[in-house]
């Protein structure tokens, strides 16, 4: 018996199941720069960890979990250093967040907003650049 802190037996079985299914996959690259490119678990697009491979239906179904279970799986994979599963879990979490507003994300992940209204407004102002559409340049400003 080998104790694995903060990992339930059910989660450990899921990690083992994932590892058994992917036992013949090549190891992900060691450098973080090429490790993971943007993609989507649901769409089957995955850029880096397995040499630009595409997620199978099995992977998509395997990672279709409630947020709590997905985070437990991510923690276990990180603790056990199963990089391919960590990458896949991170993509699944990104898919859950992509295109959603802050309130919807808080509701999905059961996150309590601990910011005051003043702090929220300050954050909105500081991050306004990433929400505003880029200004269109007039034809007058183009070089001849």
Rosetta constraint file for C-alpha pairs under 8 A:
AtomPair CA 6 CA 76 HARMONIC 7.72 0.50
AtomPair CA 7 CA 11 HARMONIC 6.33 0.50
AtomPair CA 7 CA 12 HARMONIC 6.41 0.50
AtomPair CA 7 CA 72 HARMONIC 7.32 0.50
AtomPair CA 7 CA 75 HARMONIC 7.88 0.50
AtomPair CA 7 CA 76 HARMONIC 5.86 0.50
AtomPair CA 8 CA 12 HARMONIC 6.17 0.50
AtomPair CA 9 CA 13 HARMONIC 6.11 0.50
AtomPair CA 10 CA 14 HARMONIC 6.39 0.50
AtomPair CA 11 CA 15 HARMONIC 6.34 0.50
AtomPair CA 11 CA 69 HARMONIC 7.88 0.50
AtomPair CA 11 CA 72 HARMONIC 6.82 0.50
AtomPair CA 11 CA 73 HARMONIC 5.87 0.50
AtomPair CA 11 CA 76 HARMONIC 7.22 0.50
AtomPair CA 12 CA 16 HARMONIC 6.20 0.50
AtomPair CA 12 CA 73 HARMONIC 7.92 0.50
AtomPair CA 12 CA 76 HARMONIC 7.09 0.50
AtomPair CA 13 CA 17 HARMONIC 6.03 0.50
AtomPair CA 14 CA 18 HARMONIC 6.18 0.50
AtomPair CA 14 CA 73 HARMONIC 7.47 0.50
AtomPair CA 15 CA 19 HARMONIC 6.14 0.50
AtomPair CA 15 CA 73 HARMONIC 7.02 0.50
AtomPair CA 15 CA 76 HARMONIC 7.46 0.50
AtomPair CA 15 CA 77 HARMONIC 6.72 0.50
AtomPair CA 15 CA 85 HARMONIC 7.88 0.50
AtomPair CA 16 CA 20 HARMONIC 6.04 0.50
AtomPair CA 17 CA 21 HARMONIC 6.22 0.50
AtomPair CA 18 CA 22 HARMONIC 6.21 0.50
AtomPair CA 18 CA 85 HARMONIC 7.45 0.50
AtomPair CA 19 CA 23 HARMONIC 5.60 0.50
AtomPair CA 25 CA 50 HARMONIC 7.05 0.50
AtomPair CA 26 CA 50 HARMONIC 6.41 0.50
AtomPair CA 26 CA 51 HARMONIC 7.76 0.50
AtomPair CA 27 CA 49 HARMONIC 7.76 0.50
AtomPair CA 27 CA 50 HARMONIC 6.95 0.50
AtomPair CA 27 CA 84 HARMONIC 7.83 0.50
AtomPair CA 28 CA 35 HARMONIC 6.88 0.50
AtomPair CA 28 CA 48 HARMONIC 7.65 0.50
AtomPair CA 28 CA 49 HARMONIC 4.64 0.50
AtomPair CA 28 CA 50 HARMONIC 5.53 0.50
AtomPair CA 28 CA 51 HARMONIC 7.23 0.50
AtomPair CA 28 CA 83 HARMONIC 7.11 0.50
AtomPair CA 28 CA 84 HARMONIC 6.55 0.50
AtomPair CA 29 CA 34 HARMONIC 7.04 0.50
AtomPair CA 29 CA 35 HARMONIC 5.94 0.50
AtomPair CA 29 CA 49 HARMONIC 6.66 0.50
AtomPair CA 30 CA 35 HARMONIC 7.23 0.50
AtomPair CA 31 CA 35 HARMONIC 6.24 0.50
AtomPair CA 32 CA 36 HARMONIC 7.42 0.50
AtomPair CA 34 CA 48 HARMONIC 6.24 0.50
AtomPair CA 35 CA 48 HARMONIC 5.02 0.50
AtomPair CA 35 CA 49 HARMONIC 5.29 0.50
AtomPair CA 36 CA 46 HARMONIC 7.87 0.50
AtomPair CA 36 CA 47 HARMONIC 5.94 0.50
AtomPair CA 36 CA 48 HARMONIC 4.29 0.50
AtomPair CA 36 CA 49 HARMONIC 5.73 0.50
AtomPair CA 36 CA 87 HARMONIC 7.02 0.50
AtomPair CA 37 CA 46 HARMONIC 7.05 0.50
AtomPair CA 37 CA 47 HARMONIC 4.69 0.50
AtomPair CA 37 CA 48 HARMONIC 5.47 0.50
AtomPair CA 38 CA 46 HARMONIC 7.08 0.50
AtomPair CA 38 CA 47 HARMONIC 6.43 0.50
AtomPair CA 38 CA 91 HARMONIC 7.93 0.50
AtomPair CA 39 CA 44 HARMONIC 7.91 0.50
AtomPair CA 39 CA 45 HARMONIC 5.03 0.50
AtomPair CA 39 CA 46 HARMONIC 4.81 0.50
AtomPair CA 39 CA 47 HARMONIC 6.13 0.50
AtomPair CA 39 CA 91 HARMONIC 6.98 0.50
AtomPair CA 40 CA 44 HARMONIC 5.99 0.50
AtomPair CA 40 CA 45 HARMONIC 5.06 0.50
AtomPair CA 40 CA 46 HARMONIC 6.16 0.50
AtomPair CA 40 CA 91 HARMONIC 6.11 0.50
AtomPair CA 40 CA 92 HARMONIC 7.18 0.50
AtomPair CA 40 CA 94 HARMONIC 7.86 0.50
AtomPair CA 40 CA 95 HARMONIC 6.19 0.50
AtomPair CA 41 CA 45 HARMONIC 6.24 0.50
AtomPair CA 41 CA 46 HARMONIC 6.94 0.50
AtomPair CA 41 CA 55 HARMONIC 6.51 0.50
AtomPair CA 41 CA 59 HARMONIC 7.76 0.50
AtomPair CA 41 CA 60 HARMONIC 5.83 0.50
AtomPair CA 41 CA 88 HARMONIC 7.28 0.50
AtomPair CA 41 CA 91 HARMONIC 6.08 0.50
AtomPair CA 41 CA 92 HARMONIC 5.67 0.50
AtomPair CA 41 CA 95 HARMONIC 6.99 0.50
AtomPair CA 42 CA 60 HARMONIC 5.88 0.50
AtomPair CA 42 CA 92 HARMONIC 7.73 0.50
AtomPair CA 42 CA 95 HARMONIC 7.40 0.50
AtomPair CA 44 CA 54 HARMONIC 5.46 0.50
AtomPair CA 44 CA 55 HARMONIC 4.50 0.50
AtomPair CA 44 CA 56 HARMONIC 6.52 0.50
AtomPair CA 44 CA 57 HARMONIC 7.69 0.50
AtomPair CA 44 CA 60 HARMONIC 7.24 0.50
AtomPair CA 45 CA 53 HARMONIC 7.84 0.50
AtomPair CA 45 CA 54 HARMONIC 5.34 0.50
AtomPair CA 45 CA 55 HARMONIC 6.31 0.50
AtomPair CA 46 CA 52 HARMONIC 6.26 0.50
AtomPair CA 46 CA 53 HARMONIC 6.23 0.50
AtomPair CA 46 CA 54 HARMONIC 5.44 0.50
AtomPair CA 46 CA 55 HARMONIC 6.43 0.50
AtomPair CA 47 CA 51 HARMONIC 7.36 0.50
AtomPair CA 47 CA 52 HARMONIC 4.59 0.50
AtomPair CA 47 CA 53 HARMONIC 6.80 0.50
AtomPair CA 47 CA 54 HARMONIC 7.78 0.50
AtomPair CA 48 CA 52 HARMONIC 5.01 0.50
AtomPair CA 48 CA 53 HARMONIC 7.52 0.50
AtomPair CA 49 CA 53 HARMONIC 7.90 0.50
AtomPair CA 49 CA 83 HARMONIC 7.97 0.50
AtomPair CA 49 CA 84 HARMONIC 6.02 0.50
AtomPair CA 49 CA 87 HARMONIC 6.91 0.50
AtomPair CA 50 CA 84 HARMONIC 7.35 0.50
AtomPair CA 55 CA 59 HARMONIC 5.78 0.50
AtomPair CA 55 CA 60 HARMONIC 6.72 0.50
AtomPair CA 56 CA 60 HARMONIC 6.46 0.50
AtomPair CA 57 CA 61 HARMONIC 6.14 0.50
AtomPair CA 58 CA 62 HARMONIC 5.90 0.50
AtomPair CA 59 CA 63 HARMONIC 6.14 0.50
AtomPair CA 60 CA 64 HARMONIC 6.17 0.50
AtomPair CA 63 CA 70 HARMONIC 7.12 0.50
AtomPair CA 63 CA 88 HARMONIC 7.88 0.50
AtomPair CA 63 CA 89 HARMONIC 6.96 0.50
AtomPair CA 63 CA 92 HARMONIC 6.67 0.50
AtomPair CA 64 CA 92 HARMONIC 7.82 0.50
AtomPair CA 65 CA 69 HARMONIC 6.06 0.50
AtomPair CA 65 CA 70 HARMONIC 5.67 0.50
AtomPair CA 66 CA 70 HARMONIC 6.17 0.50
AtomPair CA 67 CA 71 HARMONIC 6.10 0.50
AtomPair CA 67 CA 93 HARMONIC 7.78 0.50
AtomPair CA 67 CA 108 HARMONIC 7.46 0.50
AtomPair CA 67 CA 109 HARMONIC 6.27 0.50
AtomPair CA 68 CA 72 HARMONIC 6.28 0.50
AtomPair CA 68 CA 109 HARMONIC 7.67 0.50
AtomPair CA 69 CA 73 HARMONIC 6.15 0.50
AtomPair CA 70 CA 74 HARMONIC 6.10 0.50
AtomPair CA 70 CA 89 HARMONIC 6.80 0.50
AtomPair CA 70 CA 93 HARMONIC 7.76 0.50
AtomPair CA 71 CA 75 HARMONIC 6.06 0.50
AtomPair CA 71 CA 89 HARMONIC 7.89 0.50
AtomPair CA 72 CA 76 HARMONIC 6.15 0.50
AtomPair CA 73 CA 77 HARMONIC 6.05 0.50
AtomPair CA 73 CA 89 HARMONIC 7.52 0.50
AtomPair CA 74 CA 78 HARMONIC 6.05 0.50
AtomPair CA 74 CA 85 HARMONIC 7.42 0.50
AtomPair CA 74 CA 86 HARMONIC 5.67 0.50
AtomPair CA 74 CA 89 HARMONIC 5.73 0.50
AtomPair CA 74 CA 90 HARMONIC 7.46 0.50
AtomPair CA 75 CA 79 HARMONIC 6.05 0.50
AtomPair CA 76 CA 80 HARMONIC 6.02 0.50
AtomPair CA 77 CA 81 HARMONIC 5.76 0.50
AtomPair CA 77 CA 82 HARMONIC 5.01 0.50
AtomPair CA 77 CA 83 HARMONIC 7.13 0.50
AtomPair CA 77 CA 85 HARMONIC 6.11 0.50
AtomPair CA 77 CA 86 HARMONIC 5.58 0.50
AtomPair CA 78 CA 82 HARMONIC 6.27 0.50
AtomPair CA 78 CA 83 HARMONIC 7.08 0.50
AtomPair CA 78 CA 86 HARMONIC 5.98 0.50
AtomPair CA 81 CA 86 HARMONIC 7.91 0.50
AtomPair CA 82 CA 86 HARMONIC 6.25 0.50
AtomPair CA 83 CA 87 HARMONIC 6.10 0.50
AtomPair CA 84 CA 88 HARMONIC 6.21 0.50
AtomPair CA 85 CA 89 HARMONIC 5.99 0.50
AtomPair CA 86 CA 90 HARMONIC 6.12 0.50
AtomPair CA 87 CA 91 HARMONIC 6.28 0.50
AtomPair CA 88 CA 92 HARMONIC 6.27 0.50
AtomPair CA 89 CA 93 HARMONIC 6.24 0.50
AtomPair CA 90 CA 94 HARMONIC 6.12 0.50
AtomPair CA 91 CA 95 HARMONIC 6.12 0.50
AtomPair CA 92 CA 96 HARMONIC 6.42 0.50
AtomPair CA 93 CA 97 HARMONIC 6.44 0.50
AtomPair CA 94 CA 98 HARMONIC 5.85 0.50
AtomPair CA 97 CA 105 HARMONIC 6.32 0.50
AtomPair CA 100 CA 104 HARMONIC 6.17 0.50
AtomPair CA 100 CA 105 HARMONIC 6.43 0.50
AtomPair CA 101 CA 105 HARMONIC 6.24 0.50
AtomPair CA 102 CA 106 HARMONIC 6.12 0.50
AtomPair CA 103 CA 107 HARMONIC 6.21 0.50
AtomPair CA 104 CA 108 HARMONIC 6.15 0.50
AtomPair CA 105 CA 109 HARMONIC 6.11 0.50
AtomPair CA 105 CA 111 HARMONIC 7.84 0.50
AtomPair CA 106 CA 110 HARMONIC 5.46 0.50
AtomPair CA 106 CA 111 HARMONIC 4.54 0.50
AtomPair CA 106 CA 112 HARMONIC 6.66 0.50
AtomPair CA 106 CA 113 HARMONIC 7.48 0.50
AtomPair CA 107 CA 111 HARMONIC 6.53 0.50
AtomPair CA 115 CA 119 HARMONIC 5.66 0.50
AtomPair CA 115 CA 120 HARMONIC 6.01 0.50
AtomPair CA 116 CA 120 HARMONIC 6.23 0.50
AtomPair CA 117 CA 121 HARMONIC 6.22 0.50
AtomPair CA 118 CA 122 HARMONIC 6.24 0.50
AtomPair CA 119 CA 123 HARMONIC 6.23 0.50
AtomPair CA 120 CA 124 HARMONIC 6.23 0.50
AtomPair CA 121 CA 125 HARMONIC 6.20 0.50
AtomPair CA 122 CA 126 HARMONIC 6.17 0.50
AtomPair CA 123 CA 127 HARMONIC 6.08 0.50
AtomPair CA 124 CA 128 HARMONIC 5.74 0.50
AtomPair CA 127 CA 131 HARMONIC 7.14 0.50
AtomPair CA 128 CA 132 HARMONIC 6.13 0.50
AtomPair CA 137 CA 141 HARMONIC 6.65 0.50
AtomPair CA 137 CA 142 HARMONIC 7.87 0.50
AtomPair CA 138 CA 142 HARMONIC 7.34 0.50
